[in-house]
Amino acid sequence: MSRLAPQPEFHVVVSMGDPKISGLVAENGNGRGVVVAMEPTEELHLAAARNTGVAKAAELGADAVVLLDVDCLPDRDLIGDYARALTETGTRTAVISGRVKYLPEGMTEADYTASGVAELGRDHSARRIPPGDSLEPADPRMLWSLNIASTVESWNRIGGFDEAYVGYGGEDTDFGQRLAAAGGTMWWSGRACAYHQYHPTVTPPVQHAASIARNANIFREKWGFDPMEGWLKDMLDTGHLTHEAGHWRAADQSR
């Protein structure tokens, strides 16, 4: 946080039941850290957590917000890059999706420098990177909230995230559809970079099959098509999901 230039007015951290967060933020928050604690739950309430963080930032006086997932590190210039991009979109309802570079396994503390992460990070293959400082409109179905920004006014027009989504999957794609329904645009930026720290993953995320199925059903009922098509197809093929009469269900719940 202390290396960001310019500095954000506030650094709001939403804790979903982790008692260590307050101490870490107090130690490293550069005097700008604010912790909002949510009650621990069996499944993560990601949509509600994002809404809670933005509501707190707005309460503190923010007129624009940047959302970063817990495993993402901001580039030194992230705040300035987003400020310029939001100025460019003006008063239009807009969500800007900044660049994300994925970091490799085994990085040392010495690697976490401005030059080190920039050199080691790799762009996601499914993402188009606009050249230079330009913005490009993008399909809202590609919205990933791990690194996004909007004005609070745009956020309120969109209505934030739908808190019916609980657990893993679907809430980002739903937020993109809410943006489009509000007459807004998602923009890809070649800047406003965040660095995604390595952690083991499972593709498709079969450990979240139950919540993915539940959230996919919520999404289809609202919007008339399936989100997460690749994951749904792969988990159907591997037997982790079933699909009958337009309804998804985790295989261990189908018996």
C-alpha positions in Angstrom: 0.0 0.0 0.0 2.7 2.5 1.0 4.3 2.2 -2.5 1.2 3.2 -4.4 1.5 6.6 -6.2 -0.9 8.3 -5.8 -2.1 6.8 -2.5 -5.8 5.8 -2.2 -7.9 7.8 0.3 -8.9 4.6 2.1 -8.0 1.0 2.0 -11.1 -0.9 3.0 -10.5 -4.6 3.8 -13.5 -6.9 4.2 -12.8 -9.8 6.5 -15.0 -12.8 6.2 -14.4 -14.3 9.6 -10.6 -14.1 9.7 -9.6 -12.7 13.2 -6.0 -11.9 12.0 -7.0 -9.3 9.5 -7.4 -6.4 11.8 -3.9 -6.8 13.1 -2.4 -7.2 9.7 -4.1 -4.1 8.3 -3.1 -2.0 11.4 0.5 -3.1 10.9 0.6 -2.5 7.1 -2.2 -0.1 6.3 -0.2 3.1 6.3 -2.8 4.7 8.4 -5.4 4.3 5.6 -6.6 0.8 6.4 -10.2 0.2 7.5 -11.5 -3.3 8.3 -15.1 -4.3 8.0 -15.7 -7.7 9.7 -18.4 -10.0 8.4 -19.7 -13.0 10.4 -18.0 -16.3 9.4 -20.2 -18.5 7.3 -19.9 -22.0 5.9 -19.7 -20.7 2.4 -18.1 -17.4 1.4 -20.5 -14.6 0.7 -18.4 -13.0 -2.0 -21.1 -10.8 -3.5 -22.1 -9.5 -0.1 -18.5 -8.9 0.8 -17.9 -6.7 -2.3 -21.1 -4.8 -1.6 -20.1 -4.3 2.0 -16.6 -2.9 1.0 -18.0 -0.5 -1.5 -20.7 0.7 0.9 -18.0 1.4 3.5 -15.9 3.3 1.0 -18.9 5.4 0.0 -19.7 6.1 3.6 -16.1 7.4 4.1 -16.6 9.8 1.2 -15.2 7.9 -1.8 -16.6 8.9 -5.2 -14.8 6.0 -7.0 -13.7 2.5 -5.9 -11.2 -0.1 -6.9 -12.0 -3.8 -6.1 -9.1 -6.2 -5.7 -9.3 -9.9 -4.7 -7.3 -10.9 -1.6 -4.7 -12.7 -3.7 -4.0 -9.7 -5.9 -1.2 -7.1 -5.4 -1.7 -3.6 -6.9 0.9 -2.2 -9.3 2.4 1.0 -8.0 0.5 3.1 -10.7 -2.8 1.3 -10.3 -4.7 4.2 -8.6 -3.5 6.8 -11.1 -4.2 4.5 -14.1 -7.8 3.9 -12.9 -8.3 7.6 -12.1 -7.4 8.6 -15.7 -9.5 5.8 -17.2 -12.6 6.8 -15.1 -12.1 10.4 -16.2 -12.0 9.2 -19.8 -15.3 7.4 -19.5 -16.8 10.5 -17.9 -20.4 10.3 -16.6 -21.3 7.2 -18.4 -22.2 4.0 -16.5 -18.9 2.1 -16.7 -16.9 -0.6 -15.1 -13.2 -0.8 -16.0 -11.4 -4.1 -15.8 -7.7 -3.5 -15.3 -4.9 -5.8 -16.5 -4.1 -8.9 -14.4 -0.7 -10.6 -14.5 -0.4 -14.1 -13.0 2.7 -14.7 -10.9 4.6 -18.1 -10.9 5.0 -20.4 -8.0 8.0 -20.1 -5.8 8.5 -16.3 -5.8 10.8 -15.0 -3.0 10.4 -11.7 -1.1 13.1 -10.1 -3.4 10.9 -10.8 -6.4 8.1 -8.6 -5.1 9.5 -5.4 -6.4 8.0 -3.2 -9.1 10.3 -4.5 -11.7 10.3 -8.1 -10.4 6.6 -8.7 -10.6 6.3 -6.9 -13.9 8.8 -9.2 -15.5 7.5 -12.4 -13.9 3.8 -11.9 -14.4 2.0 -13.4 -17.4 -1.3 -12.2 -18.9 -4.3 -14.5 -19.1 -4.7 -16.2 -22.5 -8.5 -15.4 -22.6 -7.9 -11.7 -22.1 -7.3 -9.0 -24.8 -4.9 -6.3 -23.7 -5.5 -3.0 -25.4 -2.4 -1.1 -26.4 -0.9 1.7 -24.3 -3.3 3.8 -22.3 -6.3 2.9 -24.5 -9.7 1.5 -23.3 -11.7 -1.0 -25.4 -15.3 -2.0 -24.8 -15.6 -5.7 -23.9 -18.3 -8.4 -23.6 -19.7 -8.0 -20.1 -19.8 -11.8 -19.8 -16.0 -11.6 -19.5 -16.2 -9.5 -16.3 -13.9 -10.8 -13.6 -14.1 -8.8 -10.4 -10.6 -9.6 -9.2 -9.4 -6.2 -10.5 -12.1 -3.6 -11.4 -13.0 0.0 -10.8 -16.0 2.2 -11.1 -17.4 5.4 -9.8 -19.8 5.1 -6.8 -22.4 6.7 -9.0 -22.0 3.9 -11.6 -22.0 1.3 -8.9 -25.3 2.6 -7.6 -26.9 2.6 -11.0 -25.8 -1.0 -11.5 -27.1 -2.0 -8.1 -23.9 -3.7 -6.9 -23.6 -7.5 -6.8 -26.6 -9.8 -6.4 -26.3 -11.3 -2.9 -28.4 -14.3 -3.9 -25.1 -15.8 -5.1 -23.4 -17.6 -2.3 -20.2 -19.6 -2.5 -18.1 -19.9 -5.6 -19.1 -18.9 -9.2 -21.5 -16.9 -11.2 -21.7 -13.6 -9.3 -19.1 -11.9 -11.6 -21.0 -12.8 -14.8 -24.3 -11.7 -13.1 -22.7 -8.3 -12.3 -21.7 -7.9 -15.9 -25.3 -8.5 -17.0 -26.5 -6.0 -14.4 -24.1 -3.5 -15.9 -25.4 -4.1 -19.4 -29.0 -4.0 -18.2 -28.3 -0.5 -16.6 -27.2 0.7 -20.0 -23.5 0.6 -19.0 -20.3 -0.6 -20.6 -17.5 -2.8 -19.5 -14.1 -1.5 -20.6 -10.8 -3.4 -20.8 -7.7 -1.4 -19.9 -4.1 -2.2 -20.8 -3.0 -0.6 -17.6 -4.2 -0.5 -14.0 -2.4 -3.7 -13.4 -2.7 -6.1 -10.5 -0.5 -9.2 -9.9 -2.3 -12.4 -9.0 -0.3 -14.4 -6.5 0.2 -18.0 -7.2 -1.9 -20.6 -5.3 -2.8 -24.2 -6.3 -6.0 -24.4 -8.3 -8.2 -27.2 -9.7 -9.6 -26.7 -13.2 -12.5 -27.1 -13.4 -13.1 -26.3 -9.7 -14.9 -29.6 -8.9 -14.6 -28.9 -5.1 -17.2 -26.1 -5.6 -19.6 -28.2 -7.8 -22.6 -27.7 -5.4 -22.3 -23.9 -5.3 -21.5 -23.6 -9.0 -24.6 -25.7 -9.8 -26.8 -23.6 -7.5 -25.5 -20.3 -8.8 -25.8 -21.4 -12.4 -29.5 -22.1 -11.8 -30.0 -18.7 -10.2 -28.3 -17.1 -13.2 -30.2 -19.0 -15.9 -33.5 -18.1 -14.2 -32.6 -14.4 -14.3 -30.9 -14.1 -17.7 -32.0 -17.0 -19.8 -28.6 -18.6 -20.5 -25.9 -20.4 -18.6 -22.8 -18.7 -17.1 -19.5 -20.5 -16.7 -20.2 -22.6 -19.8 -16.7 -24.2 -19.9 -16.8 -25.3 -16.3 -20.3 -26.6 -16.5 -19.6 -28.6 -19.6 -16.3 -30.1 -18.2 -18.0 -31.0 -14.9 -20.9 -32.6 -16.7 -18.4 -34.6 -18.8 -16.5 -35.8 -15.7 -19.7 -36.7 -13.9 -19.4 -34.0 -11.1 -22.6 -32.3 -12.3 -25.9 -33.5 -13.8 -28.2 -31.5 -16.0 -31.9 -32.4 -16.3 -34.8 -30.3 -17.5 -32.6 -27.2 -17.6 -31.5 -27.6 -14.0 -27.9 -28.1 -12.8 -27.2 -30.3 -9.7 -24.0 -31.6 -8.1 -23.8 -35.3 -8.8 -23.6 -36.2 -5.1 -26.9 -34.4 -4.6 -28.6 -36.1 -7.4 -29.0 -39.5 -5.7 
